[in-house]
């Protein structure tokens, strides 16, 4: 698997030089030391997305993308992340927020946060509107939703700050 990293640039840096820093690309098995943290994160989320993909049906668009050799545009990527004591939280380029709990369960809140995808401890993936998820009153799912609700201020505050 290959990566392409585009370093962040501040407005001050842009105003001073009017150019973007060069991007770095290569294999996730052979990369510069300064990208070790970022590559580790890529590997973590690649595993997560692969697990999720293996537990659901592909959409028509995904099947077409695969037939063409992979998606050409709109490939989701991690924008920001936050590691808490009992969960890792990631904001994706699609606007979705993904919470991966230490027990292996995963909760995705799809932007604009009206849909939920949940991978339970048995490996069963459930996708549904948020209102339906709440109405089901499944204890495990409700605990996950309560976690997000009780930590939303912290999540939003940290995910809106710049992370590298």
Buried (B, 14 or more C-beta within 10 A) or exposed (E): EEBEBEEEEEEEBEEEEEEEEEEBEBEBEEBEEEBEEBBEBBBBBEEBBEBBEEEEEEEEEEEEBEEEEEEEEEEBEBEBBBEBEEBBBBBBEBEBBBBBBEEEBBBBBBBEEEBBBBBBEEEEBBBBEBEEBBEEEBEBBEEBBEBBEEBEEEBEEBBEEEBE
